[in-house]
């Protein structure tokens, strides 16, 4: 029989309801009986002791809040009786030892990837079109229409077929057309647009240049077509310098056109189409070959989190992260607002003391900018988070940090910096789902794992995004966006280790092109750069 409540860490003074619990219902945990004071929904927290105003609330073994009202033993925690509170941190207090998991079954595993000249290996083969400035977005959209209609010829969207039936007055239900008539079957063509490159502070354009350079350098990209207007802040040379800084010996083909030097739009588009087509045709000749899974760079993301995320889906990603670190692969943990409250553990896990200092400096600077804007990290939980049991930022963060497992932190990167060390890397990004996944792909992630408890359709234009549900109800309700269901952990049917192994097998299939992630199949290609500055 499934337990109705669990305690995540031995030091916790609150429990997590695994099912709905009625007021007056008797529940037992660690041989102690509790009486539920009020109706308590699954995923929410129940007090395991009496709290007076100001008493500390512990979950995951860390401080996640304080009582703002007296809370009876057995009472549900809410935003009315709990306020955000996190532990203070000043620097490294100890070095945390790490016992790597046994990875004998994974050490010699391979995937079928696209080998690049610089030694990186892609899980996809993409020719990427993008502008250096928003003024070129329209031309990117024109090129998208041209290339998608003439090169891809993929299955006609079922919603187009539905509209076609309405126009013809047939009113008949239609299915997808199954014929695949793509001209090139070994390369995909993707297009991204954005609102940056000019009009803001110069630092924003420089950061955008780093991000776009990271996309070109990502092993999933075979080549790129870059459009410039000519007079914008993000000059072509700034982009080239950013790419050379990331990879001084890059050899990927890049087609660059500047409109103010190209004459008419028609002449420019003709040249772009001809040059890009030649590059795409050559890139289509690149074939998948075996590669060690140590060549995987896995981004770790969560969005639409719920009260189960930190005890099922996120720890499963933590298991994958630890496996990758043990075999010499790479994992990337981002979303700095969702590390608030676990800073001490993070600093203690940093291999290099300077990285710990850099992490704290980035966190303090980020939080100050948020406070100066009239808000704070404590405002991070969304209405959906709160409704499903995450009532303070520290509580949300403690669960989110589980995605990083327990391995040492080998590097701390600011936004736009590229990953170059195997092991667990920290990347400074917002908690915003798309801004974070956008940044991880720009830092080299060739696969992204994305946990969710509420459901979110986010994808990425160059990197496959694998959606992981924290609960089976979500997986059953939104099967078109969920790849893996970790609800068996909540039901006690499967442990984190076994679930992590299941996920590793799935990652290898995605990385090898044997199957598509749900986000890729739905063509979810979201791209939102983080704009740190202001508009001028």
Long-range contacts (C-beta under 8 A, 24 or more apart in sequence): 2-491, 2-492, 3-29, 3-492, 5-29, 5-34, 5-46, 6-311, 7-48, 8-59, 8-60, 8-61, 8-310, 8-311, 9-58, 9-59, 9-60, 9-61, 10-61, 11-58, 11-61, 12-48, 12-58, 12-59, 12-60, 12-61, 13-47, 13-48, 13-49, 13-51, 13-57, 13-58, 14-45, 14-46, 14-47, 14-48, 14-57, 14-58, 14-59, 14-77, 15-45, 15-46, 15-48, 16-43, 16-44, 16-45, 16-46, 16-307, 16-308, 16-311, 16-389, 17-41, 17-42, 17-43, 17-44, 17-45, 17-46, 17-76, 18-42, 18-490, 21-46, 34-73, 34-74, 35-74, 36-74, 36-76, 37-72, 37-74, 37-75, 37-76, 38-75, 38-76, 39-76, 40-76, 41-389, 42-307, 42-308, 43-306, 43-307, 43-308, 43-388, 43-389, 43-453, 44-76, 44-77, 44-307, 44-389, 45-76, 45-77, 45-307, 45-389, 45-391, 45-395, 46-74, 46-75, 46-76, 46-77, 47-71, 47-72, 47-73, 47-74, 47-75, 47-76, 47-77, 48-73, 49-73, 56-85, 57-82, 57-85, 59-395, 59-398, 60-310, 60-342, 60-398, 60-399, 60-402, 62-87, 62-341, 62-342, 62-345, 62-394, 62-398, 63-87, 63-341, 63-394, 64-341, 64-392, 64-394, 64-395, 64-398, 65-391, 65-392, 65-394, 65-395, 77-391, 78-391, 79-386, 79-391, 82-391, 82-392, 83-378, 83-392, 84-377, 84-378, 84-392, 84-393, 84-394, 85-392, 85-394, 86-340, 86-341, 86-343, 86-393, 86-394, 86-397, 87-341, 87-343, 87-344, 89-343, 89-344, 89-347, 89-360, 91-347, 91-356, 91-357, 91-360, 92-347, 92-348, 92-350, 92-353, 92-356, 93-344, 93-347, 93-348, 94-348, 95-348, 96-345, 96-348, 96-349, 96-406, 96-408, 98-406, 98-407, 98-408, 100-322, 100-325, 100-326, 100-407, 101-319, 101-322, 101-323, 101-326, 101-497, 103-323, 103-326, 103-327, 105-501, 106-293, 106-323, 106-326, 106-327, 106-504, 107-327, 108-292, 109-292, 109-293, 109-327, 109-504, 109-508, 110-290, 110-291, 110-292, 110-293, 111-290, 111-291, 111-293, 111-295, 111-296, 111-508, 111-511, 111-512, 112-288, 112-289, 112-290, 112-291, 112-511, 112-512, 112-513, 112-514, 113-219, 113-288, 113-289, 113-290, 113-291, 113-295, 113-446, 113-511, 113-512, 114-219, 114-220, 114-222, 114-286, 114-287, 114-288, 114-289, 115-289, 115-291, 116-219, 116-252, 117-251, 118-247, 118-249, 118-250, 118-251, 120-219, 120-295, 120-444, 120-446, 121-219, 121-291, 121-295, 121-446, 122-218, 122-219, 122-220, 122-221, 122-222, 122-446, 123-219, 123-220, 123-296, 123-446, 123-447, 123-463, 123-464, 123-510, 123-511, 123-512, 123-513, 124-188, 124-220, 124-446, 124-462, 124-463, 124-464, 124-513, 125-186, 125-187, 125-188, 125-220, 125-222, 125-283, 125-284, 125-286, 126-187, 126-188, 126-189, 126-190, 126-220, 126-221, 126-222, 126-461, 126-462, 127-187, 127-188, 127-189, 127-190, 127-221, 127-222, 127-223, 127-224, 127-225, 127-276, 127-279, 127-280, 127-283, 128-190, 128-191, 128-192, 128-215, 128-216, 128-221, 128-223, 128-224, 128-225, 128-461, 128-462, 129-189, 129-190, 129-191, 129-192, 129-224, 129-225, 129-227, 129-276, 130-191, 130-192, 130-193, 130-194, 130-212, 130-215, 130-224, 130-225, 130-226, 130-227, 131-193, 131-194, 131-197, 131-226, 131-227, 131-228, 132-197, 132-209, 132-212, 132-226, 132-227, 132-228, 132-229, 132-232, 132-234, 132-235, 132-236, 132-239, 133-196, 133-197, 133-198, 133-228, 133-229, 133-232, 133-233, 133-234, 134-193, 134-194, 134-195, 134-196, 134-197, 134-198, 135-197, 135-198, 135-229, 135-232, 136-227, 136-228, 136-229, 136-259, 137-193, 137-194, 139-227, 139-259, 139-265, 139-268, 139-269, 140-191, 140-192, 140-193, 140-227, 141-191, 141-193, 142-269, 143-191, 143-225, 143-269, 143-272, 143-273, 143-276, 144-191, 146-273, 147-189, 147-191, 147-273, 147-276, 148-189, 150-183, 151-182, 151-183, 151-184, 151-189, 151-280, 152-182, 152-183, 152-188, 152-189, 153-180, 153-181, 153-182, 153-183, 154-180, 154-182, 155-179, 155-180, 184-280, 184-281, 184-284, 185-284, 186-284, 186-285, 186-286, 186-287, 187-222, 187-280, 187-283, 187-284, 187-286, 189-280, 190-461, 190-462, 190-525, 191-461, 192-461, 192-525, 192-527, 193-527, 194-527, 194-528, 194-529, 196-234, 196-529, 196-531, 197-232, 197-233, 197-234, 198-231, 198-232, 198-233, 198-234, 199-233, 199-535, 199-536, 200-233, 200-531, 200-533, 200-534, 200-535, 200-536, 201-533, 201-534, 201-536, 202-233, 203-532, 203-533, 204-233, 204-531, 204-532, 204-533, 205-232, 205-233, 205-234, 205-238, 206-234, 206-238, 206-242, 207-415, 207-416, 207-529, 207-530, 207-532, 208-234, 208-529, 209-234, 209-238, 209-239, 209-241, 209-242, 210-242, 210-245, 210-246, 210-415, 210-416, 210-417, 210-442, 211-415, 211-416, 211-438, 211-439, 211-442, 211-529, 212-239, 212-242, 212-442, 213-239, 213-242, 213-243, 213-245, 213-246, 214-246, 214-416, 214-418, 214-441, 214-442, 214-443, 214-444, 215-441, 215-442, 215-462, 216-243, 216-250, 216-252, 216-254, 217-243, 217-246, 217-247, 217-250, 217-252, 217-418, 217-444, 218-441, 218-442, 218-444, 218-445, 218-446, 218-462, 218-463, 219-295, 219-297, 219-444, 219-446, 220-441, 220-446, 220-462, 220-463, 221-252, 221-462, 222-252, 222-253, 222-283, 222-286, 223-252, 223-253, 223-254, 223-255, 223-279, 223-280, 223-283, 224-252, 224-253, 224-254, 224-255, 225-254, 225-255, 225-256, 225-257, 225-272, 225-275, 225-276, 225-279, 226-254, 226-255, 226-256, 226-257, 227-257, 227-259, 227-272, 228-256, 228-257, 228-258, 228-259, 229-258, 229-259, 229-260, 230-258, 230-259, 230-260, 230-261, 231-260, 246-418, 247-418, 253-279, 253-282, 253-283, 255-279, 288-512, 288-513, 292-327, 292-328, 293-324, 293-327, 293-329, 293-508, 293-511, 294-327, 294-328, 294-329, 294-422, 295-329, 296-324, 296-329, 296-330, 296-446, 296-447, 296-507, 296-511, 297-329, 297-330, 297-331, 297-332, 297-419, 297-444, 297-445, 297-446, 297-447, 298-324, 298-329, 298-330, 298-331, 298-332, 298-445, 298-446, 298-447, 298-448, 298-449, 298-507, 299-331, 299-332, 299-334, 299-437, 299-440, 299-441, 299-445, 299-447, 299-448, 299-449, 299-463, 300-331, 300-332, 300-333, 300-334, 300-403, 300-404, 300-448, 300-449, 301-334, 301-335, 301-403, 301-433, 301-436, 301-437, 301-440, 301-448, 301-449, 301-450, 301-451, 301-465, 302-335, 302-338, 302-400, 302-403, 302-450, 302-451, 302-452, 303-433, 303-450, 303-451, 303-452, 303-456, 303-458, 304-384, 304-433, 304-452, 304-453, 304-454, 304-455, 304-456, 305-385, 305-388, 305-390, 305-396, 305-399, 305-400, 305-451, 305-452, 305-453, 305-454, 305-470, 306-384, 306-385, 306-388, 306-389, 306-390, 306-453, 306-454, 306-470, 306-471, 307-388, 307-389, 307-390, 307-453, 308-389, 308-453, 308-470, 308-471, 308-490, 309-390, 309-399, 309-400, 309-451, 309-452, 309-453, 309-470, 310-398, 310-399, 310-400, 310-402, 311-399, 311-489, 311-490, 312-470, 312-471, 312-486, 312-487, 312-489, 312-490, 312-499, 313-451, 313-452, 313-453, 313-468, 313-469, 313-470, 313-486, 314-399, 314-400, 314-401, 314-402, 314-403, 314-451, 314-470, 315-402, 315-489, 315-496, 316-451, 316-468, 316-486, 316-489, 316-496, 316-499, 316-500, 316-503, 317-402, 317-403, 317-405, 317-449, 317-451, 317-468, 317-503, 318-402, 318-403, 318-404, 318-405, 318-406, 318-496, 318-500, 319-405, 319-496, 319-497, 319-499, 319-500, 319-501, 319-503, 320-405, 320-449, 320-500, 320-503, 320-504, 320-507, 321-403, 321-404, 321-405, 321-407, 321-424, 322-405, 322-406, 322-407, 323-500, 323-504, 325-405, 325-407, 325-408, 325-422, 325-423, 325-424, 326-407, 328-422, 329-422, 330-419, 330-421, 330-422, 330-423, 330-425, 330-444, 331-404, 331-405, 331-407, 331-423, 331-424, 331-425, 332-419, 332-425, 332-426, 332-427, 332-440, 332-443, 332-444, 332-445, 333-401, 333-403, 333-404, 333-424, 333-425, 333-426, 333-427, 334-426, 334-427, 334-428, 334-429, 334-436, 334-439, 334-440, 335-400, 335-429, 335-430, 335-431, 335-436, 336-362, 336-363, 336-366, 336-426, 336-428, 336-429, 336-430, 336-431, 337-366, 337-370, 337-377, 337-380, 337-393, 337-397, 337-430, 337-431, 338-380, 338-393, 338-396, 338-397, 338-400, 338-401, 338-431, 339-363, 339-397, 339-400, 339-401, 339-426, 340-367, 340-377, 340-380, 340-393, 340-394, 340-397, 341-393, 341-394, 341-395, 341-397, 341-398, 342-397, 342-398, 342-401, 345-401, 346-401, 346-409, 346-426, 349-406, 349-407, 349-408, 349-409, 349-424, 350-408, 350-409, 350-412, 351-408, 351-409, 351-410, 352-411, 355-409, 355-410, 355-411, 355-412, 355-426, 356-412, 358-412, 358-414, 359-409, 359-412, 359-426, 362-412, 362-414, 362-428, 366-428, 369-532, 380-431, 384-454, 388-453, 388-454, 403-449, 403-451, 413-443, 415-439, 415-530, 415-532, 416-442, 416-443, 417-443, 418-442, 418-443, 418-444, 419-443, 419-444, 419-445, 429-530, 430-530, 432-528, 432-530, 433-458, 434-458, 434-526, 434-527, 434-528, 435-528, 435-529, 435-530, 437-463, 437-465, 437-526, 438-526, 438-527, 438-528, 438-529, 438-530, 439-530, 446-511, 447-507, 447-510, 447-511, 449-503, 449-507, 450-519, 452-482, 455-481, 455-482, 456-481, 457-481, 457-519, 457-522, 457-524, 458-519, 458-524, 458-526, 459-517, 459-519, 459-520, 459-522, 459-523, 459-524, 459-525, 459-526, 460-519, 460-524, 460-525, 460-526, 460-527, 461-525, 461-526, 461-527, 464-510, 464-511, 464-516, 464-517, 464-519, 464-520, 465-517, 465-519, 465-520, 465-524, 466-503, 466-506, 466-507, 466-510, 466-517, 466-519, 467-517, 467-518, 467-519, 468-503, 480-518, 480-522, 481-518, 481-519, 481-522, 482-518, 483-517, 483-518
